[in-house]
Amino acid sequence: MTTVRELLNRLRWDAAAQARGVVIEVRTRERGAERLAVVAFESVVEILPQGVTVAGETFLPYHRFVRVRRGPEVLWPPAEGTAP
């Protein structure tokens, strides 16, 4: 199975991976309430072992990632029963 970090690095460095339009959905907390935030892949500044840094120096740990998608296509996590 491909890790989310491997996917993000592929999107960053492989021109054939087509990073345009990719978004990351992450769980965030505001005033104690959890919500789903959508972050454009273009705003990712650094891909680190434990998460990513986005514009504004905000760190997003991988355990808060819900999915990575391009439009309706889910890139991560892979659907159950599919080859990795």
C-alpha positions in Angstrom: 0.0 0.0 0.0 1.3 3.5 -0.9 1.7 5.8 2.1 0.3 9.3 1.9 3.8 10.7 2.1 4.9 8.6 -0.9 1.9 9.9 -2.9 2.6 13.5 -2.0 6.3 13.1 -3.0 5.2 11.5 -6.3 2.8 14.5 -6.9 5.6 16.9 -6.1 8.4 15.4 -8.2 6.8 13.3 -11.0 5.4 15.6 -13.7 3.3 12.7 -15.0 1.5 12.5 -11.7 -0.5 15.7 -12.5 -0.6 17.6 -9.2 -3.0 20.2 -10.6 -6.3 20.3 -8.8 -5.2 18.0 -6.0 -6.6 18.8 -2.5 -5.9 17.3 0.9 -8.8 16.9 3.3 -7.8 17.2 6.9 -9.5 17.2 10.3 -9.0 20.4 12.2 -10.3 21.7 15.6 -11.6 25.2 16.2 -12.9 26.1 19.6 -13.2 22.4 20.5 -15.3 21.5 17.4 -13.8 19.2 14.8 -14.3 20.1 11.2 -13.0 19.1 7.8 -10.7 21.5 6.0 -9.7 21.4 2.4 -6.1 22.4 1.6 -4.8 22.8 -2.0 -1.7 20.7 -2.7 -0.1 23.8 -4.3 0.0 25.3 -0.8 2.3 22.5 0.5 5.7 24.0 1.2 7.5 21.0 2.7 6.8 17.2 2.9 8.2 15.8 6.1 8.3 12.4 7.7 5.5 13.2 10.2 3.4 15.6 8.1 3.5 18.6 5.8 4.1 22.3 6.2 1.7 24.5 4.2 1.9 28.2 3.4 1.8 30.3 6.5 4.1 27.8 8.2 1.2 25.6 9.4 2.1 22.0 10.2 -0.4 19.3 9.3 0.4 15.9 10.7 -0.5 12.9 8.6 -2.8 11.4 11.3 -5.2 14.3 10.6 -5.4 13.5 6.9 -8.8 12.1 5.8 -8.2 11.8 2.0 -6.3 13.2 -0.9 -8.3 13.7 -4.1 -8.3 15.3 -7.5 -11.9 16.3 -8.2 -14.1 13.3 -7.4 -11.1 10.9 -7.8 -9.8 9.7 -4.4 -6.0 9.2 -4.6 -5.5 8.2 -1.0 -6.5 6.2 0.9 -6.9 3.5 -1.7 -10.3 1.8 -1.8 -10.5 -1.5 0.0 -10.0 -4.5 -2.3 -7.8 -2.6 -4.8 -4.2 -3.4 -5.6 -1.8 -1.0 -3.8 
